[in-house]
């Protein structure tokens, strides 16, 4: 079941996210945040954007979210997106299912652009984004230093809907699935 994440999901989300922090360069965080920090992130994100989880009978194994692209007011129709899948569930279609739902929700809420940053190389993430229609727009070279070396981050863009000349404000409706 796909549903909106709550602060109560923080521990399950950290179980997924922590290995990305400590064992990979996929996240540029070196240490996993605390449960309280993750609760705060979820609540802050859901106040204006969207954080979702895929909950199965035996737990949460994937999450995706969209947050502000930048802080300035003119960016409010654009979002940055991420998806994380538990290591045991990668390449099962779970990430695609969850990310697809996130994109649908973003369109319905009135957002126009979705962006995703991918630490390179990461062909699985590139493939996922391009399968969903994201297109590469650039690379920030040597932008992050982790695990003893510099890393590039590629950026992908998905147009969520045609760009109106007088766009309505994005909504923050609750996710009812």
Secondary structure, 3 states (H helix, E strand, C coil): CEEECCHHHHHHHHHHHHHHHHHCCCCCCCCCCCHHHHHHHHHHHHHHCEEEEEEECCEEEEEEEEEECCCCHHHCCEEEEEEEECHHHCCCCHHHHHHHHHHHHHHHCCCCEEEEEEEECCHHHHHHHHHCCCEEEEEEEEEEEECCEEEEEEEEEEECCCCCCCCCCCCCCCCCC
